[in-house]
Amino acid sequence: MVIIRHARTSSDLGASHGAGDFSYVGIDAILEQMRRKAMKQGFELNIMIVGQSGLGKSTLMNTLFKSKVSRKSVVSTPEERIPKTIEIKSISHDIEEKGVRMKLTVIDTPGFGDHINNENCWQPIMKFINDQYEQYLQEEINIDRKKRIPDSRVHCCMYFIPPTGHCLRPLDVEFMSRLSKVVNIVPVIAKADTLTLEERDFFKQTIREGLRANGIDVYPQKEFDEDADDRMINDKIREMIPFAVVGSNQEYQVNGKRLLGRKTKWGTIEVENIAHCEFAHLRDLLIRTHMQNIKDITSSIHYEVYRVRRLNETNGQPNAQPPNTLVNPQIDL
């Protein structure tokens, strides 16, 4: 392959193109074309939140997007009962910032981990995720398919770990072991302000050791690093996992500035202060630095595994029905 490089950039165009400079081709203008197209289409992001009641899942989501995006914030119920089985509920919002539009869907899982017997409570969640893959696949193989297929696939699952300070519970291990094979899991320690800094660091280290011991590969997965630069950036993130976070919708005056935080007798815990908690690192990962990568891995890895398995089953059985979505795909990547 012959690589041809032109020294000119689009910034030189205005200065030299009119003067008869024929060395400029304009290949770099594709970036602006892609940006305009993306701005017109907008973006989609589907986040699932999983964890037992009382861990501040709704508050954290509202804090992340600086809006009332959680189901509890929109659908008010006089009395929040614990459902007898896991209920999966989603709510979508159109968010716009500086001309960029995004359709955000938050998928909640009330009832998870709230019962005496939590055996197999991961199954309805696994089924929901695979159902979204199936729905996308059916749209994709349709002869008269839509120009742009609506994407309801779960891009990221935030798993909330209670701040016990000890180790992962069997429920945590079971859920993340199974679900990490079909979705990007980002584990967080909820209400981290209940732990001292020493307890928090010890708990984080214990969780990382538990993940390694059980072969649980959470996002960002090491095997999907594209190059050395990716690996260096992602290694720093992997060293921070799980993120110890605090969420709050309340603003307080701190040193003359209005800040999101939680006020205690000893002072104010600033949500976006990295010396107080790791909320800012989580926000950057999900929104500012890795959002597109999270979506790409969903599409090119997790969905692709499901798609290949389904098509293989269909080829073997002409009238095959959708597979048992509670079974994990076992295709090697």
N, C-alpha and C positions, 0 to 999 in steps of 0.2 A: 504494500500500500504506500502510495506517495502522499505525503502531507504537505500541503501548500499553505504558507502563512503570509498574510498581508499585514503590514505594519500599521496601516491606518485604522482608526476606530471611528465610531459614529460621531464622536465629538469633533473630529477633524472635518466632517462633511461640510458644515456650514462655511468653513474657512477656505476649503480647497476645491470643493466640487464645482462651484460656479466658475472657478478659474481654469477649468479644463483638466483637472487631475483625474486621469483614467485608472489610477491604481486602486481606487476604492471600489469594492464590490458591494458591500452592504450586508454581509452575512450576519454581523452582530445585531442588526436591526430585528432579527427574529425574537430577541428577548423582549423588546418593546411590544411586538405583536402578541406574544404569549401573555404579557402582563395585561394588555387591553382585553384580550379574550377572557382571561381569568376574572378580571374586574366585572365584565358583563355577566358572566355565568354565576359568579359568587362561589362560595365554598360550603361544604357540608362537613359536620363533625358530630359523631355519635358517641357519647360517653356513657358507660354503664357504671353505676355506683353500687357496691356490694359491701354489706357489713351489718352487724346487729343494730338494733334500735339504740338511740341515745349517744351515738358516736359523733354527731355533728356533721353528717354527710350533706344534708341540705344546706347548712350554713357554709360549709366549705365551698360547695358549688356556687353559691351566691357570691362568695368572696372572690372566687377565681374570675368570674365574669362581670363582677361589679354590677350585677343585676339580679333580680329575683327570678332565677331560671329553674330552681328546683320545683318538684311537684308540690311539696308542702307549701311553698310560697304562693303558688297559684291556686291550688285546690284546697280551700279551707274546709276542714271538717270539725264539727263541734267536739268530737272525741276521737282521738286516734287510737283505734283498737289494734291489737296484734292479730294479724290474720292467721287462720288455722293452717293455711298452706301458703307457700311463697307466691306472692302476686307480683307480676312484672308489669310495671306501668311506665309509659313514656310520655314526655311532653316536649314539644318543639317550640323554638323561638327564632325569630329573625333578628339578628344583631348586626348593627352597622357601626363601623368606626373608620373615620377618615376616608369615606367613600368605598370601603371594602365591606361587602355583605357576606354574612355567614349564617347558614341555617344550623342552629345548635339543637341537638336532640339529647335530652338527659333521660336515661333509662334507670328507673329505681326498682329495687327488689325488696319491698317491705315483707317482713316475715322471716328473712334469712337469719339463721342463728339464734332465733328468739324462743325456741322451744326446748323442752327437756330432752327430747330425742331429736337431734338434728341430722340423723343418718340420711344420706342421699339427698340432702337439701340442695346440692349443686345441680341435680338433674334438671329441674325446670329451667335453670339459667343456661345450661348447656343446650337444652332443646331450643330455647329462644334464639340463641346465637346461631345455631345451625339452621333454624327456620329462616332467618334473614339471609343466610347464604343460599338456601334453596330458592327463596323468592327472587333473589338477584339472578341466579342461574336460569330459572325459568324465563325471566325477561330477556336474558342474554341469548338464549337459543331459540327464542320466538322468531318466526319468519318475518313478521311485521313488527320488529322490535322498535322501541322508542329511540329517538335520536339521542336522548340522554337518559339513561336508566336511573330512576330514583335509587339512591344508595341508603338503605336502612341497615347495612352491615355495621356491627359494633366495632368501632375502631380502637377503643381503649376501655379497659375495665379497671377502675380504681378500687382496690381492695383495702378496706379499713380494718386495721388491726387494733384491738383494744390496748390501752397503755398499761398493761399488767406489769411490765418490767421484768418478766420471767423469760418465757420462750414461746415459740409458736404452739398454738393448741392443735390437737388432731384435726379439728374442723378446718383450721387455716391451711394445714398441710394438704388435706384431702382436696379442698377446693382449688388451691393454686396448682397442685400437681395435675389435676385433670383439665382445668380451664386454660392453663398456660399453653396447651397444645393447640388451642383453637382461637385464642384472642390475646392481644397484648395486655399483660397485667402490670399495673403500676401499684405496688404496695405502699401504703402510708400508715404511719402511727397516728391515730386520731387523738385529739386533745392532749398533745404532747406537753402542754404546760403543767400537767399533773405530775410530771417526772422532773427530778433534778437533772442538771446537765450531765452529771456522772451516771445517773440511772439511765438517761436517754442514750448516751453513747454505748453503755454496756448492752442495753436492750437491742439497739441497732446491730451491734456486732453479733449478738446471739441469734438474731433473725437471719442475718446474712449466712451464718454458719448453718442454720437450719435449712435454708434454701439450698445451699450447696450439698448438704448431706442427703437431701431428698431429691436431688436432681431437678429442681424447679428453676426454669429459665424465665425470669421476668424481663420486662422491657427496660432498657435496650438489650436485646439478645446479642451475645458476643459473636455468634456464628453469622450474624447478618451485617456485621461491620463491613463497609465497602472498601475501605483502604486504611492506611496507617493514620491519616488525619482523623478519620471517623473513630478509629479505635482509641486514639488518645483522648478525644473529647468524651466518648462514651465510657471509657474506663473511669474518668472522674465522676461521672453520673453514677456508675455502678458502685463506686465507693461510698456514695451518699445514701443509697437505697437501704432500707425504706425511708422515705421522707418523713421526718417528724414535724407535723403541721399543727397549726392553730387557725381556726376560722373565726371571723367576727364580722357582723354587719354594722357595728357601732363605731362611731368616730369619737376620738378624744383629742383634747388639746395637749400636745407634748412639745415643750420648748418653743412655743409659738406656732407650731404647725398642727394641722388637723390630720390625724392618722387613724387608720383602722386598728383596733386593738381590743384587748380584754383588760378591764381595770380590776385590780386586787388591792388589798390593804397595803401590799408591799410596793405597789407601783403599777405601771401599765405595760402589758405585754404587747409589743408592736408586731402585728401580723407580718408586715413586709420587711422587718428588720432581721437580716440573716443571723445576727447575734442572738436573737430570741427564738426563732424557729426557722424551718426550711420551706416555708410556704413559697417564697420567691423562687427558689430553685424548682419546685414542682410546677409553678405557673410557667416559668421559662421553658421547661421541658414540654409541657402539654401544648403551649400556645406559641411561644416566641421562637423556639429553635427546632423542635422535633415534630410539630404537628403533621407536616407533609410526610415525613418519614414513617410516622405511626400509621398513616393512611396507606402509604405504599406497601408496608409490610402486611397490613390487613389484606390488601388486594393481591399482591404477588406471592405471598406465602400462605397465610391462613386460608383465604378463600380458594387459592389455587389447589391446595391439598384437598379441600372439600370437593371442588369441581372435578378434579381428576378421579377421585374415588367414585363420585356419582356417575360420571360418564363411563367408567369401567364397568360399574354394576349394570348400567343401562345397556351397554353393548353385550354383556353376558346374558341379560334377561330383557328381551324386547319390551315386555310390559311391566318392567320393574317399577315399583312404587318408591317414593322417597325413603331413604334408609332409616333405620332406627337411629334417631339423632342423639340418643343417649350414649352411643358407643363412640369412643375416641377414634379419630383417624389414625391409622398405623403406617402411613406411607412415609418413607424416608425422604428427606429433602436432599 
